[in-house]
């Protein structure tokens, strides 16, 4: 008798997710990284997840987007506070999330507030994971100054440490480099600006801190696996996108 192998039925993406360009695989990746307490990688994946959303998709209401992003944040909350039903912090965050997103008026506003809300949730992991204070200072400096000219040596000078020491600590604690973190933050903001429209791609490149378009394009393709123009086209409907000026 031949061996029989059970084959799982192919997964089907709900129509809402397809229209909105919500990728459950990216969400699963982000949650997996969160489960491993790789906070930086989890945040990057969540940023990718919301950055690629097509908020102008047909037959998708603002309320659906708001509720979907709230659901993602609640899933994050449950993973951070494993027993959210009994954890006062988990219950408090759960109630705060519902209250804050109930007042969000538009899909764009929901996307813009998603990452700041996510950061507030992830902040609870810092004491448990023992993140080096130097890493937190470096990441905070990058988050506040991503639009300026940044380098490993310049950040190390501000933090009063040697570049080699800063590089070693950041790589040990996060599994990535200072330069990669700079690119991740800049491209995260670039995705939001591309989705919002109203600016040329060259303007966006300079706005998020790149000194020339070539460096922006090269790093966008490297980290996003698509060109900026393709990403913009995927995030906006052609009739509502701003006329290209590049």
C-alpha positions in Angstrom: 0.0 0.0 0.0 1.6 3.3 -1.0 2.5 5.8 1.7 -0.2 8.5 2.1 0.9 12.0 2.9 -1.6 14.5 4.3 -1.4 17.8 2.5 -2.7 20.9 4.2 -5.2 22.9 2.2 -3.7 26.1 0.7 -4.2 29.1 2.9 -6.6 31.7 1.6 -6.1 35.4 2.2 -9.3 37.1 3.3 -10.6 39.6 0.6 -10.2 42.5 3.0 -6.5 41.7 3.6 -5.9 41.3 -0.2 -7.5 44.6 -1.0 -5.7 46.4 1.8 -2.4 44.7 1.0 -2.2 43.5 4.6 0.3 40.6 4.6 -0.4 38.0 7.3 3.0 36.5 6.6 4.8 39.7 7.6 2.6 40.0 10.7 3.5 36.4 11.7 7.2 37.2 11.2 6.9 40.3 13.4 5.1 38.3 16.1 7.7 35.6 15.9 10.5 38.1 16.3 8.7 39.5 19.3 8.4 36.1 20.8 12.2 35.8 20.6 12.4 39.2 22.3 14.2 40.6 19.2 12.5 44.0 19.8 14.4 45.9 17.0 13.6 43.3 14.4 10.0 43.0 15.5 9.5 46.7 15.2 11.1 46.8 11.8 8.7 44.1 10.6 5.7 45.8 12.0 6.8 49.0 10.3 6.9 47.1 7.0 3.5 45.6 7.6 1.7 49.0 8.1 3.9 50.9 5.6 2.7 48.8 2.7 -1.0 49.1 3.4 -3.1 50.5 0.6 -5.4 52.9 2.5 -7.1 54.0 -0.7 -8.1 50.4 -1.6 -11.6 50.1 -3.0 -14.3 48.7 -0.7 -12.2 49.2 2.4 -13.6 51.6 5.1 -11.6 53.6 7.5 -13.3 51.8 10.4 -12.0 48.4 9.0 -8.5 49.8 8.9 -8.7 51.2 12.4 -10.1 47.9 13.8 -7.5 45.9 12.0 -4.6 47.9 13.4 -6.1 47.8 16.8 -6.3 44.0 16.5 -2.6 43.8 15.7 -1.7 45.9 18.7 -3.9 43.8 20.9 -2.1 40.7 19.7 1.2 42.4 20.6 -0.1 43.3 24.0 -1.1 39.7 24.7 2.4 38.5 23.8 4.1 41.0 25.9 1.8 40.4 28.9 1.2 36.6 28.5 -1.6 36.5 31.0 -3.3 39.7 30.0 -6.5 38.7 31.9 -4.6 38.7 35.2 -1.8 41.1 34.5 -2.7 44.7 35.6 -0.4 46.2 33.0 -1.8 44.1 30.2 -5.4 45.0 31.2 -4.5 48.7 31.4 -2.8 48.6 28.0 -5.8 46.7 26.6 -8.3 49.4 27.8 -6.0 52.2 26.7 -5.7 50.8 23.2 -9.5 50.5 22.8 -10.0 54.0 24.1 -7.3 55.6 21.9 -8.3 53.9 18.7 -12.0 54.5 19.2 -11.2 58.2 18.7 -9.1 57.7 15.5 -11.0 59.5 12.7 -9.3 58.2 9.6 -7.3 55.2 8.2 -4.3 57.5 7.7 -4.4 58.7 11.3 -4.6 55.1 12.5 -1.5 54.2 10.5 0.4 57.2 11.8 -0.4 56.4 15.4 0.3 52.7 15.1 4.1 52.8 15.5 4.1 55.3 18.4 1.5 53.1 20.2 3.6 50.0 19.3 6.7 51.7 20.8 4.9 52.3 24.1 4.0 48.6 24.3 7.5 47.5 23.4 9.0 49.8 26.0 7.7 47.3 28.6 10.2 44.7 27.2 13.3 46.8 27.8 13.8 45.9 31.5 13.1 42.2 31.0 15.4 41.9 28.1 18.2 43.8 29.8 18.9 46.1 26.8 22.1 47.9 27.3 21.5 51.6 28.1 24.0 52.6 25.4 21.8 50.9 22.8 18.7 52.7 24.0 20.6 56.0 23.8 21.8 55.3 20.3 18.4 54.2 19.1 16.8 57.2 20.6 19.3 59.5 19.0 18.7 57.9 15.6 15.0 58.1 16.0 15.2 61.8 16.7 17.8 62.7 14.2 17.3 60.3 11.3 16.7 63.3 8.9 20.2 64.7 9.6 23.6 63.4 8.3 24.4 60.5 10.6 27.3 58.1 10.9 28.6 55.5 13.4 31.5 57.8 14.4 29.3 60.8 14.7 26.8 59.0 17.0 29.6 57.5 19.0 31.0 61.0 19.6 27.7 62.3 20.8 27.4 59.4 23.2 31.0 59.8 24.3 32.2 56.3 23.4 34.5 54.9 20.7 32.9 53.8 17.4 34.3 50.3 17.8 32.7 49.9 21.2 29.3 51.3 20.1 29.3 49.0 17.1 30.2 46.0 19.2 27.5 46.7 21.8 24.7 47.4 19.3 25.5 44.3 17.3 25.6 42.1 20.4 22.3 43.5 21.8 20.3 43.8 18.6 21.9 41.5 16.0 22.2 44.4 13.6 24.5 47.4 12.9 24.2 51.1 13.7 24.1 51.8 10.0 21.3 49.3 9.4 19.3 50.9 12.1 19.8 54.3 10.5 18.5 52.9 7.2 15.6 51.1 8.8 14.3 54.3 10.5 14.8 56.4 7.4 13.0 53.9 5.2 10.2 53.5 7.7 9.5 57.2 7.4 10.0 57.1 3.6 7.3 54.4 3.3 4.8 56.6 5.2 5.6 59.6 3.0 5.3 57.6 -0.2 1.9 56.4 1.0 0.8 59.8 1.9 1.6 61.3 -1.5 2.1 65.0 -2.4 5.9 64.9 -2.7 8.3 63.6 -5.3 10.5 60.7 -4.5 13.6 62.9 -4.6 12.1 65.2 -2.0 11.3 62.2 0.2 14.9 61.0 -0.1 16.3 64.3 1.2 13.5 64.6 3.8 14.4 61.4 5.5 18.1 62.1 5.6 19.7 60.8 2.4 22.3 63.2 0.8 21.5 62.0 -2.7 18.8 60.1 -4.5 21.2 57.3 -5.6 21.9 56.2 -2.0 18.2 56.4 -1.2 17.3 54.3 -4.2 20.0 51.7 -3.6 19.1 51.2 0.1 15.3 51.2 -0.6 15.7 48.4 -3.1 18.1 46.5 -0.7 15.8 46.6 2.3 12.4 46.8 0.7 12.9 44.5 -2.3 11.3 47.0 -4.6 11.9 50.4 -6.1 10.4 53.5 -4.4 8.2 54.1 -7.4 6.8 50.5 -7.3 6.2 50.8 -3.6 4.3 54.1 -4.1 2.2 52.5 -6.8 1.3 49.6 -4.6 0.3 51.9 -1.7 -1.9 54.3 -3.6 -4.5 54.1 -6.3 -3.3 55.5 -9.6 -6.1 58.1 -9.8 -5.3 59.4 -6.3 -1.5 59.4 -6.5 0.3 62.6 -7.0 1.8 63.1 -10.5 5.3 61.8 -10.5 8.0 64.5 -10.7 11.1 62.3 -11.0 
